Amino acid sequence: MKKGAFIILFLVLQCNSTLLLAQTEPEEIKQETNQFQEFFYEALLQKGIENYDKAIKALEQCVKIQPNNATVYFELGKNYLAAKDYGNAYSSFEHATQIDPKNRWFWVGMYDVSYETSNYNQALIAINKLIPFDEKYKEDLTSLYMGTKQFDKALDLINELNATFGKSERRELYKMQILSEGKFQNVEESNLIAQIDKNPKDESNYIALINLYSKNNEAEKAFDITKKLAAAIPNSELAQVSLFKVYLDNNEAPKAINAMNISLASAKIDSKIKHRMLNEFLIFVDKNPQYSSDLERAIAYFDTDATVDVAKEIGKYYHSKKQWDKAITFYERSLKNGSTEDIETNLLLLQAYTEVKQFDLVAKKSMTMIETFPTQPQFYYYSGLANNQLQQYKKAAAILEMGLDYLVDDITLETNFNIQLGEAYNGLGDFKKKEMYFSKANQLLKQKKQ
């Protein structure tokens, strides 16, 4: 670039009328101006080839000639910043803003230094000066509030920006981080309620409030909001939660099932709400067994749910009602979909098999579990019981005696072990051992009653 072009560029940047002198200026002012232009040109040249030290020295000469020229301090700041001399860079930009506070780029320089040095408290000074130039700087202010842990101000600003410009992924992540601290949840609850009242057709605010209530285990409040959503936006997936309850209470099963299936398939609905819906439908099906196939289909939605083993919980429900065949169906489904080595589910399944006298299955399942968990005495007990029922007395006695070694402070289980050992030796014709084990069982029963 020619020297003349650099001088023209400087004249544009400077925005200072002292350079635009008439041809009739006194000779000393002309000379001073020429010197200034020479030094400024040299500074631009040296900066262009990354000789920041030489550029700074030239600019310092400019300062001596024109100590109140904001553009010179701005150029000094840029050179100091490029040389990573952050202290002098910040001071130079700050000096420029003191001379001309209406120039946006001088404040940008202060902000750049503060951000690069992670001095977020200092950056707040510059960013608040930049916002009047452009409101988009509020996005940066949000990040600075997060960086300085001013979460209350950040949350207020996030809500303001969401209402003005719509939600953004980054702001939503910030909000999740803030709301993980419970003390801010009341503020967010009030904000969401206000947003719903202001924009009743905006589904996102209902969803956010329902999720907030669900995370706090406030199921009734969550359900109340779904009812409000159903009234405002009847075709909303989330509204189906409320409609499901209404249809179920009115015994309109087909409509209730349709609403439930829409809800269970929706990614917008929290899993806790889905579990509650399924539990309500389970109770309904218990009184209306003709809809059992619909329950089966509903449970399929939870096969990949890692938070709750739905099939197992339904099995336990039927277990408590002594509906053993149904309990078995769901325990087997649970083991198929999840871990085949879940101890509790396997023990519940063994008990259910025992209740329906499927002793061959009890014998097979318990031996598999003994191989997997050789120190769990409950599996030895079920194996001994099943083999006694199958008249495999010798095998029963051997397994039960082996399992006794793993019993620790469980009088009930020890009593049952001794009863089964008595049965095994009775089957083997060893009446002396039979009496010994039955006698131990009676002693344990007396001990338990004390």
Salt bridges, closest charged atoms under 4 A:
GLU38 OE2 - LYS3 NZ 2.50
GLU75 OE1 - LYS47 NZ 3.64
GLU75 OE2 - LYS78 NZ 2.90
GLU116 OE2 - LYS84 NZ 3.94
GLU135 OE2 - LYS138 NZ 3.63
GLU139 OE1 - ARG170 NH2 3.76
GLU139 OE2 - ARG171 NH2 2.78
GLU160 OE2 - LYS138 NZ 2.65
GLU188 OE2 - LYS175 NZ 2.95
ASP197 OD1 - LYS228 NZ 3.39
GLU203 OE1 - LYS268 NZ 3.01
GLU218 OE2 - LYS221 NZ 3.31
GLU220 OE2 - ARG276 NH2 3.45
ASP224 OD1 - LYS227 NZ 3.60
ASP249 OD1 - LYS245 NZ 3.68
GLU252 OE1 - LYS255 NZ 3.42
GLU280 OE2 - ARG276 NE 3.37
ASP286 OD2 - LYS321 NZ 3.24
ASP294 OD1 - ARG297 NH2 2.61
GLU296 OE1 - ARG333 NH1 3.01
ASP303 OD2 - ARG333 NH2 3.44
ASP305 OD2 - HIS275 NE2 3.00
GLU313 OE2 - LYS316 NZ 3.95
ASP342 OD2 - LYS312 NZ 3.41
GLU344 OE1 - LYS312 NZ 2.50
GLU344 OE2 - LYS316 NZ 3.43
